[in-house]
Amino acid sequence: MASADVRYLEHAPHPLLRGAVHSCSSYEERHTASTEEHRLLPDASVDLVFHCGDARIEGRDGRLRPLPPVFVIGVRDEPARMVSRGLSRVLGVRFHPWRAAAFLEHEADLRGYCTIVGPGLRALSARVGPLLEGGESGAALGLIEGWLLAQRRVARRPAAPVEAAGLALHASHGGARVGALAGRLGVSVRQLERQFKRSAGMSPKALARLIRFSRATERLELDPDARLTALAFELGYADQAHFTREFRAFAGMSPGMYAGEVRRLWPRSEGAPGAPRSGDARA
C-alpha cells in the first residue's frame, strides 16, 4: 500500500489472449520526497511486470534490492516489502495461473516475487523501456501484446479439466468445492489436483484460498468500515476467526488492521469510495 499521486488504467487484453490473460494495466505513481512503503500481497494470478523508476524489494534475507526493468511476480503465499522513490511507471500483464506457464515457462521461474527472466523478455524489455520512460504506455503495451501473441502460437494449453476448474473457482470467488468440481469434470480429486499443480504451480484448494483473500482485500479497500463478521460469511469463511486466521496468514496482519491502514492512507469524505482500485497493494 502507498498513499501518493496514483494514475491507474486497466486495459482489456487482445481478444486472442483473453483465455490466458485476465487483464493488462498501466500504473504511474509519483511518490513524495520521503520514501514510500509498499506491501505486495499474495494474489491469485501470475504477473509479468515492466518497470521504470527507483524501487527496491526486500528479499528473504531482509536486504533491499533494486527492481529490474522486467520481472515476474509468480505464485506466492506471503507479503513482501517494497520501497519506492520519485516517479514509478509500471506496465503489467496479469495471467490466469494455469495458463502462465505455457507463455513464460522458458522465460521465468513462476514461483515467488521478482523472479529472473530469460533472453526473450530481456530483449522485449529493451524495446519497451524507452517507451515506458517516455510515458508512451499504449505503444509499449502494443509491443508486449505482440510478443505474447507470438508466444501463443507455440504455447501449450492446459488439460481441459484444469482450465474448467480454474474458471469455476474464479466465478465462485473461491467457493467451489474441489470434490464437486472433480465429479462434474469426470476426473478424480487426485487427478485434478495433480494436473492443476502441474499447470498452475499450486493446488485448486490453494488457488481458492488466494481468490477469497484477494476478494477480502478488495472489499476492505472499497469499504474499510465493513462489519467483519458479516464479511467473513459473505466471503465463504466458516466464521470471523477463520477469516482472521486466513487473512493474517497471507497479509501478515488482521483484517481489522488492514482496514485501519486503508482508512489512514485513503481518508474519505462521507459517501465517497474508499481506496482506489489500482492494485497498488499488490503490485
Secondary structure, 3 states (H helix, E strand, C coil): CCCCEEEEEEECCCHHHCCCEEEEEEEEEECCCCCEEEEECCCCCEEEEEEEEEEEEECCCCCEEECCCEEEECECCCCEEEEEEEEEEEEEEEECHHHHHHHHCCCECCECCCECECHHHHHHHHHHHHHHHCCCHHHHHHHHHHHHHHHHCCCCCCCHHHHHHHHHHHHCCCCCCHHHHHHHHCCCHHHHHHHHHHHHCCCHHHHHHHHHHHHHHHHHHHCCCCCHHHHHHHCCCCCHHHHHHHHHHHHCCCHHHHHHHHHHHCCCCCCCCCCCCCCCCCC
